[in-house]
């Protein structure tokens, strides 16, 4: 068996089927270029027959990429395949048509109202027809997870004879258990004539939270292509997460002695781009790419990580583009507190650390977020705790027929400065004004999250931002009844730390 696992990314097709997360062609090209840089082998760029936008996206992504295979999805319908082939005209030998049909008893009876034999005939016909256009034809047996293995083997054997080069075995409804899905792949490997002429592929959904486990079980049993999405986005509960599968195989190399061409250092940036363009924030505790994936708040864990990272981290966060985060909370110990104090450039004796720690615990019980300013106050460094930048005035103008404008007046080390800027919205305009005042365009907004602190019409909004500056990330927080004010407070908070 090959020692390479091919990475088939369907963020731009299956991932984009999330309600409210549709992308335009320019945004799809941005993501496609990032995926190519990341090192995926195949990009499923769209379902061309479904809309003019999907057709155009496949065309333009084919033009914008250089090395990656571009895949277009179809049903087992000749018109679908004709349109897909037309959309792949610019792929220049890198085009793949992905065609197929449902094979489960459920789909055969209730979706197609036909017979198992008729499904096999349609599958053969679709593959043969696609083969007239491209050499690389992938066949999907939709709902293979609920398809009898013996019948599935008959379908797969038939499409291999028809010319299929890749065989997609989707757990479309996320129904399978890992052992069950792995056994299905193994059954095909052992019972299908000519199986060595094609690549078996996994395509698992996360309805039971088992997408990654099922995908890895598939690889363990002989699949050599995995169909995944960035951040695990997709219909319903989502698809298999690219970053989880890649890093699981990398971390557990003894169990998975295979390689991919993915360069993990680009995972963080790709995750952020997809989350931003799709307006779908990544949950904080998401494996690999969540904000808390490498954050430690327990004192025992913090002490262990500071002594030796691998005590509590099986992945080096730098490998995927992140840093370890030691979060100060009421559960933090002296080791974490000392670490943060050192980061401020302050040295303390063991006796002084003990005194500060006692005061710190009282403050941590009262506050959720312990900031740099809080520590400096505890250390008696009130002068240093005074923020270098303060907001003196914030005024925004926006509306349906108005161009968003913001006027910001800052007190920067005692000097009053003011600028007015236009933007895509009031928050964007205000952030631009802040950067203009500080005469520095290197502040890059990486994350922007708004949360309601209380309920009701007079609730407070809490804004969390992450700003990168010269390769390092800084966090800022702001709270106010007005979300724009809270946003600017958070932005200035982060920049003050810089």
C-alpha positions as CSV (number, residue, x, y, z in Angstrom):
1,X,0.0,0.0,0.0
2,X,1.1,3.5,-0.8
3,X,2.7,5.4,2.1
4,X,1.1,8.7,1.1
5,X,-2.4,9.8,2.0
6,X,-3.9,12.2,-0.4
7,X,-5.7,15.2,1.1
8,X,-9.0,16.0,-0.8
9,X,-10.3,19.4,0.5
10,X,-14.0,20.0,0.0
11,X,-14.3,23.3,2.0
12,X,-15.4,25.1,-1.1
13,X,-18.1,22.6,-2.0
14,X,-19.4,20.5,0.9
15,X,-18.1,23.0,3.5
16,X,-19.8,25.9,1.8
17,X,-23.2,24.2,2.1
18,X,-23.4,25.6,5.6
19,X,-26.5,27.9,5.7
20,X,-25.4,31.6,5.6
21,X,-21.8,30.8,4.8
22,X,-21.8,31.2,1.0
23,X,-18.7,32.7,-0.6
24,X,-18.3,34.7,-3.8
25,X,-15.8,33.7,-6.5
26,X,-13.1,36.1,-5.3
27,X,-13.3,34.7,-1.7
28,X,-13.2,31.2,-3.1
29,X,-10.1,32.0,-5.0
30,X,-8.5,33.4,-1.8
31,X,-9.2,30.2,0.0
32,X,-8.1,28.0,-2.9
33,X,-4.7,29.7,-3.1
34,X,-4.3,29.2,0.7
35,X,-5.2,25.5,0.3
36,X,-2.6,25.1,-2.4
37,X,0.0,26.8,-0.2
38,X,-1.1,24.5,2.7
39,X,-0.3,21.5,0.5
40,X,-3.6,19.8,-0.2
41,X,-3.7,17.5,-3.2
42,X,-7.2,18.0,-4.5
43,X,-9.6,21.0,-4.2
44,X,-13.3,20.2,-4.8
45,X,-14.1,23.6,-6.2
46,X,-17.9,23.3,-6.6
47,X,-21.0,21.7,-8.1
48,X,-21.0,23.4,-11.6
49,X,-24.5,22.5,-12.7
50,X,-26.0,23.8,-9.4
51,X,-25.6,27.5,-10.2
52,X,-23.7,30.0,-12.5
53,X,-21.7,31.1,-9.5
54,X,-20.5,27.5,-8.8
55,X,-19.6,27.1,-12.5
56,X,-17.6,30.4,-12.5
57,X,-15.8,29.4,-9.3
58,X,-14.5,26.1,-10.8
59,X,-13.4,28.0,-13.9
60,X,-11.6,30.8,-12.0
61,X,-10.0,28.5,-9.4
62,X,-8.7,26.4,-12.2
63,X,-7.0,29.5,-13.6
64,X,-5.8,30.8,-10.2
65,X,-4.0,27.6,-9.1
66,X,-1.0,25.9,-10.6
67,X,-0.3,22.4,-9.2
68,X,-3.4,21.2,-7.2
69,X,-6.0,18.9,-8.8
70,X,-9.3,20.7,-9.4
71,X,-12.4,18.6,-8.8
72,X,-16.0,19.3,-10.0
73,X,-19.0,17.4,-8.5
74,X,-21.9,15.9,-10.5
75,X,-24.8,13.6,-10.2
76,X,-24.9,10.5,-12.4
77,X,-26.6,12.7,-15.1
78,X,-25.0,13.3,-18.5
79,X,-25.9,17.1,-18.4
80,X,-24.2,17.5,-15.0
81,X,-21.1,15.8,-16.4
82,X,-21.1,17.9,-19.6
83,X,-21.2,21.1,-17.5
84,X,-18.5,19.9,-15.1
85,X,-16.2,19.1,-18.0
86,X,-16.7,22.5,-19.5
87,X,-15.9,24.2,-16.1
88,X,-12.6,22.2,-15.9
89,X,-11.4,23.5,-19.3
90,X,-8.7,25.6,-17.7
91,X,-7.5,22.9,-15.3
92,X,-5.1,21.7,-18.1
93,X,-4.7,18.1,-17.2
94,X,-5.4,18.7,-13.5
95,X,-9.2,18.2,-13.7
96,X,-11.2,15.5,-11.9
97,X,-14.9,14.7,-12.3
98,X,-16.6,13.5,-9.1
99,X,-19.7,11.6,-10.1
100,X,-21.9,9.1,-8.3
101,X,-25.2,7.9,-6.9
102,X,-26.8,6.8,-3.7
103,X,-26.4,3.0,-2.9
104,X,-28.1,2.5,0.4
105,X,-31.5,0.7,0.6
106,X,-32.9,4.0,1.9
107,X,-31.7,6.0,-1.1
108,X,-32.6,3.3,-3.7
109,X,-36.2,3.0,-2.4
110,X,-37.1,6.5,-1.3
111,X,-34.8,8.8,-3.3
112,X,-34.6,7.1,-6.6
113,X,-37.6,4.7,-6.5
114,X,-35.6,2.1,-8.4
115,X,-33.8,-1.2,-8.0
116,X,-30.3,-2.1,-6.9
117,X,-29.4,-3.4,-10.4
118,X,-30.6,-0.1,-12.0
119,X,-28.4,1.8,-9.6
120,X,-25.3,-0.2,-10.7
121,X,-26.2,0.5,-14.4
122,X,-26.4,4.2,-13.8
123,X,-23.1,4.2,-11.9
124,X,-21.4,2.4,-14.7
125,X,-22.9,4.8,-17.3
126,X,-21.9,7.9,-15.4
127,X,-18.3,6.8,-15.0
128,X,-17.9,5.8,-18.6
129,X,-19.4,9.1,-19.7
130,X,-17.1,11.2,-17.4
131,X,-14.2,9.1,-18.7
132,X,-14.8,10.6,-22.2
133,X,-13.7,14.0,-20.8
134,X,-11.1,13.3,-18.2
135,X,-8.8,10.4,-17.2
136,X,-9.2,11.1,-13.5
137,X,-12.8,10.1,-12.5
138,X,-13.9,9.7,-8.9
139,X,-17.0,7.8,-8.0
140,X,-19.0,8.3,-4.8
141,X,-21.4,5.7,-3.4
142,X,-23.6,8.1,-1.5
143,X,-24.7,6.8,1.9
144,X,-22.2,4.0,1.7
145,X,-22.2,4.0,5.5
146,X,-25.7,2.5,5.5
147,X,-25.1,0.3,2.4
148,X,-24.7,-3.5,2.8
149,X,-21.0,-4.3,2.2
150,X,-21.7,-7.1,-0.3
151,X,-23.8,-4.9,-2.5
152,X,-21.4,-2.0,-2.1
153,X,-18.5,-4.3,-3.3
154,X,-20.5,-5.1,-6.4
155,X,-21.0,-1.4,-7.2
156,X,-17.4,-0.6,-6.6
157,X,-16.2,-3.5,-8.7
158,X,-18.4,-2.4,-11.6
159,X,-17.2,1.3,-11.6
160,X,-13.6,0.2,-11.4
161,X,-14.2,-1.8,-14.6
162,X,-15.8,1.3,-16.1
163,X,-12.7,3.4,-15.4
164,X,-13.0,5.0,-12.0
165,X,-9.7,6.0,-10.5
166,X,-10.8,7.0,-7.0
167,X,-13.6,5.3,-5.0
168,X,-15.3,7.5,-2.4
169,X,-17.0,5.6,0.4
170,X,-19.1,8.3,2.2
171,X,-20.6,8.0,5.6
172,X,-23.1,10.6,4.4
173,X,-25.2,10.7,7.5
174,X,-22.4,10.3,10.1
175,X,-24.0,7.0,11.1
176,X,-21.1,4.6,11.3
177,X,-19.0,3.6,14.3
178,X,-15.2,3.7,13.7
179,X,-14.8,-0.1,13.9
180,X,-17.8,-0.5,11.5
181,X,-16.5,2.0,9.0
182,X,-12.9,0.6,9.1
183,X,-14.3,-2.9,8.5
184,X,-16.2,-1.6,5.5
185,X,-13.0,-0.2,3.9
186,X,-11.2,-3.5,4.8
187,X,-14.0,-5.5,3.2
188,X,-13.7,-3.6,0.0
189,X,-9.9,-4.0,0.0
190,X,-10.3,-7.8,0.4
191,X,-13.3,-8.6,-1.8
192,X,-13.3,-6.3,-4.8
193,X,-11.5,-7.5,-7.9
194,X,-9.2,-4.8,-9.3
195,X,-9.3,-2.7,-6.1
196,X,-5.5,-2.1,-6.6
197,X,-6.3,-0.1,-9.7
198,X,-8.0,2.7,-7.8
199,X,-7.7,4.7,-4.5
200,X,-10.2,4.2,-1.7
201,X,-11.3,7.5,-0.2
202,X,-13.1,8.4,3.0
203,X,-15.8,11.1,3.3
204,X,-17.2,11.2,6.8
205,X,-19.7,13.5,8.4
206,X,-19.8,14.4,12.1
207,X,-23.4,13.8,13.1
208,X,-22.3,11.6,16.0
209,X,-19.0,13.4,16.6
210,X,-17.1,10.5,15.0
211,X,-16.0,12.0,11.6
212,X,-12.3,12.1,12.5
213,X,-12.3,8.8,14.2
214,X,-14.1,7.1,11.3
215,X,-11.7,8.7,8.8
216,X,-8.6,7.5,10.7
217,X,-10.2,4.0,10.9
218,X,-10.6,4.2,7.1
219,X,-7.0,5.1,6.6
220,X,-5.9,2.3,9.0
221,X,-7.8,-0.2,6.9
222,X,-6.5,0.9,3.5
223,X,-8.0,4.2,2.4
224,X,-5.4,6.4,0.9
225,X,-7.5,9.6,0.3
226,X,-9.4,11.6,2.9
227,X,-12.1,14.1,2.1
228,X,-12.0,16.9,4.7
229,X,-12.7,20.6,5.3
230,X,-10.9,23.3,7.1
231,X,-12.3,23.7,10.7
232,X,-14.6,20.7,10.0
233,X,-17.3,22.9,8.5
234,X,-20.0,21.3,6.5
235,X,-23.7,20.5,6.4
236,X,-25.5,19.7,9.7
237,X,-22.7,18.9,12.2
238,X,-20.0,19.3,9.6
239,X,-17.4,17.2,7.8
240,X,-14.1,15.6,8.9
241,X,-11.6,18.3,10.0
242,X,-8.5,18.5,7.9
243,X,-6.3,19.7,10.7
244,X,-7.4,16.9,13.1
245,X,-6.7,14.1,10.6
246,X,-3.4,15.5,9.4
247,X,-2.1,16.2,13.0
248,X,-3.4,12.9,14.3
249,X,-1.5,11.0,11.7
250,X,1.6,13.1,12.3
251,X,1.4,12.7,16.1
252,X,0.6,9.0,16.0
253,X,3.1,8.1,13.3
254,X,3.6,4.6,14.7
255,X,-0.1,3.8,14.0
256,X,-0.1,5.7,10.7
257,X,3.2,5.3,9.0
258,X,2.1,7.5,6.1
259,X,2.7,11.0,5.0
260,X,0.8,13.9,3.5
261,X,2.0,16.9,1.6
262,X,0.4,19.3,4.0
263,X,2.7,21.8,5.7
264,X,1.1,22.2,9.2
265,X,2.7,25.7,9.7
266,X,0.0,27.1,7.5
267,X,-2.9,25.5,9.3
268,X,-3.6,28.4,11.7
269,X,-3.6,31.0,8.9
270,X,-5.9,28.9,6.7
271,X,-8.3,28.3,9.6
272,X,-8.5,32.0,10.3
273,X,-9.1,32.9,6.7
274,X,-12.0,30.4,6.3
275,X,-13.5,31.4,9.6
276,X,-13.3,35.1,8.6
277,X,-14.6,34.8,5.0
278,X,-17.4,32.5,6.0
279,X,-18.3,34.5,9.1
280,X,-18.2,31.2,11.1
281,X,-16.0,31.6,14.2
282,X,-14.2,28.5,15.4
283,X,-15.4,27.2,18.8
284,X,-12.8,28.0,21.5
285,X,-12.2,24.4,22.4
286,X,-11.9,23.1,18.9
287,X,-9.0,20.7,18.5
288,X,-5.9,22.1,16.8
289,X,-7.3,25.5,15.8
290,X,-9.5,26.6,18.7
291,X,-8.4,29.6,20.7
292,X,-8.0,27.3,23.8
293,X,-6.4,24.4,22.0
294,X,-3.0,25.3,23.5
295,X,-4.2,27.4,26.4
296,X,-3.7,26.3,30.0
297,X,-5.5,27.7,33.0
298,X,-5.1,24.9,35.6
299,X,-2.2,25.6,38.0
300,X,-1.0,22.0,37.8
301,X,-1.0,22.0,34.0
302,X,0.6,25.5,33.8
303,X,3.5,24.4,36.0
304,X,3.9,21.2,34.0
305,X,4.0,23.0,30.6
306,X,6.4,25.7,31.8
307,X,8.8,23.0,33.1
308,X,8.5,20.8,30.0
309,X,6.0,21.6,27.2
310,X,5.3,17.9,26.4
311,X,4.0,17.3,29.9
312,X,0.6,18.5,28.7
313,X,1.0,19.2,25.0
314,X,1.2,16.4,22.5
315,X,1.6,18.8,19.6
316,X,4.0,21.7,19.5
317,X,1.7,24.7,18.8
318,X,4.4,26.3,16.7
319,X,4.1,23.4,14.3
320,X,0.6,24.6,13.3
321,X,1.2,28.3,13.6
322,X,0.2,29.0,17.2
323,X,1.8,29.7,20.6
324,X,1.2,28.1,24.0
325,X,-1.1,30.3,26.1
326,X,-0.8,30.5,29.9
327,X,-4.1,31.9,31.0
328,X,-4.3,33.5,34.4
329,X,-7.3,32.5,36.4
330,X,-8.2,31.5,40.0
331,X,-6.9,28.1,39.2
332,X,-3.4,29.3,38.2
333,X,-0.4,28.5,40.4
334,X,2.7,30.5,41.3
335,X,4.6,29.2,38.3
336,X,2.1,30.7,35.9
337,X,2.0,34.0,37.8
338,X,5.8,34.2,37.8
339,X,5.9,33.5,34.1
340,X,3.5,36.4,33.4
341,X,5.4,38.7,35.7
342,X,8.7,37.9,33.9
343,X,7.0,38.6,30.6
344,X,6.3,42.1,31.9
345,X,10.1,42.5,32.6
346,X,9.6,42.5,36.3
347,X,11.8,40.4,38.6
348,X,10.4,39.3,42.0
349,X,11.9,37.4,45.0
350,X,10.3,34.2,46.1
351,X,9.0,36.0,49.2
352,X,7.5,38.8,47.1
353,X,6.0,36.3,44.7
354,X,4.2,34.6,47.6
355,X,2.7,37.9,48.8
356,X,1.6,38.9,45.3
357,X,0.1,35.4,44.7
358,X,-2.1,35.7,47.7
359,X,-3.5,39.1,46.5
360,X,-3.7,37.6,42.9
361,X,-6.0,34.8,44.1
362,X,-8.4,37.3,45.7
363,X,-8.5,39.4,42.5
364,X,-8.9,36.3,40.2
365,X,-11.9,35.2,42.2
366,X,-13.5,38.5,41.6
367,X,-12.5,39.0,37.9
368,X,-12.7,36.6,34.9
369,X,-10.0,38.3,32.9
370,X,-6.7,39.1,34.6
371,X,-4.8,41.6,32.5
372,X,-1.3,43.1,32.4
373,X,-2.6,46.2,34.1
374,X,-4.0,44.1,37.0
375,X,-0.6,42.4,37.6
376,X,1.2,45.6,37.5
377,X,-1.1,47.1,40.2
378,X,-0.6,44.0,42.3
379,X,3.2,44.5,41.9
380,X,2.9,48.1,43.0
381,X,3.9,49.3,39.5
382,X,1.0,51.7,39.2
383,X,2.9,54.0,37.0
384,X,3.6,51.3,34.4
385,X,0.0,50.1,34.7
386,X,-1.4,53.3,33.3
387,X,-2.3,52.6,29.7
388,X,-0.3,54.6,27.2
389,X,-3.3,55.1,25.0
390,X,-6.7,56.4,26.1
391,X,-9.8,57.1,24.1
392,X,-10.9,60.7,24.6
393,X,-13.6,60.8,21.9
394,X,-15.4,58.3,19.6
395,X,-18.0,59.4,17.2
396,X,-19.4,57.3,14.3
397,X,-21.8,58.0,11.5
398,X,-23.4,55.1,9.6
399,X,-26.7,54.1,8.0
400,X,-28.2,52.5,4.9
401,X,-27.6,55.5,2.7
402,X,-24.5,56.8,4.5
403,X,-20.8,55.9,4.1
404,X,-19.6,54.7,7.5
405,X,-17.3,57.3,9.1
406,X,-15.6,57.4,12.4
407,X,-13.8,60.2,14.3
408,X,-11.4,59.0,17.0
409,X,-9.5,61.2,19.5
410,X,-6.7,59.5,21.5
411,X,-4.5,60.6,24.3
412,X,-1.2,59.0,23.4
413,X,1.3,59.5,26.2
414,X,-0.3,62.8,27.0
415,X,-0.5,64.1,23.4
416,X,-4.0,64.5,22.0
417,X,-4.4,63.3,18.4
418,X,-7.5,63.0,16.2
419,X,-8.4,61.4,12.9
420,X,-11.5,60.8,10.8
421,X,-11.7,57.8,8.5
422,X,-14.2,56.0,6.3
423,X,-14.6,52.2,6.4
424,X,-16.6,49.2,5.4
425,X,-18.6,49.7,8.6
426,X,-18.4,51.8,11.7
427,X,-16.0,49.4,13.5
428,X,-13.7,49.2,10.5
429,X,-13.7,53.0,10.2
430,X,-12.8,53.4,13.8
431,X,-10.0,50.9,13.7
432,X,-8.6,52.6,10.6
433,X,-8.7,55.9,12.4
434,X,-6.8,54.4,15.4
435,X,-4.1,53.1,13.0
436,X,-3.9,56.5,11.2
437,X,-3.4,58.3,14.5
438,X,-0.6,55.9,15.5
439,X,0.9,56.1,12.0
440,X,1.4,52.3,11.9
441,X,-0.4,50.0,9.5
442,X,1.2,46.8,10.9
443,X,-1.6,46.1,13.3
444,X,-3.5,43.2,11.7
445,X,-6.8,42.2,13.2
446,X,-6.8,38.4,13.4
447,X,-10.0,37.7,15.4
448,X,-13.0,39.8,16.4
449,X,-15.7,38.3,18.7
450,X,-18.7,40.0,20.2
451,X,-20.6,38.4,23.2
452,X,-23.5,39.5,25.3
453,X,-22.7,39.7,28.9
454,X,-26.2,40.2,30.1
455,X,-29.6,39.9,28.5
456,X,-32.2,42.4,27.6
457,X,-32.2,45.7,25.6
458,X,-29.8,47.4,28.0
459,X,-27.3,44.5,28.0
460,X,-23.5,44.9,28.0
461,X,-21.5,43.7,25.1
462,X,-18.0,42.2,25.5
463,X,-15.6,42.3,22.6
464,X,-12.6,40.2,22.3
465,X,-9.9,40.9,19.6
466,X,-6.7,39.3,18.6
467,X,-4.2,41.7,16.9
468,X,-1.0,40.4,15.3
469,X,2.1,42.7,15.2
470,X,5.4,41.7,13.7
471,X,4.7,38.0,14.0
472,X,3.3,38.0,17.6
473,X,-0.3,38.0,18.8
474,X,-1.8,40.3,21.4
475,X,-5.3,40.1,22.9
476,X,-7.6,42.9,23.9
477,X,-11.0,43.2,25.7
478,X,-13.6,45.8,25.9
479,X,-17.0,46.0,27.6
480,X,-19.7,48.6,27.0
481,X,-23.5,49.0,26.3
482,X,-22.4,50.3,22.9
483,X,-20.7,47.5,20.9
484,X,-18.7,50.0,18.7
485,X,-17.3,51.6,21.8
486,X,-16.5,48.2,23.3
487,X,-14.8,47.2,20.0
488,X,-12.5,50.3,20.0
489,X,-11.7,49.8,23.7
490,X,-10.7,46.2,22.9
491,X,-8.6,47.3,19.9
492,X,-6.8,50.0,21.9
493,X,-6.3,47.5,24.7
494,X,-4.5,45.1,22.4
495,X,-2.4,47.9,20.8
496,X,-1.5,49.3,24.2
497,X,0.1,45.9,25.1
498,X,2.0,46.1,21.8
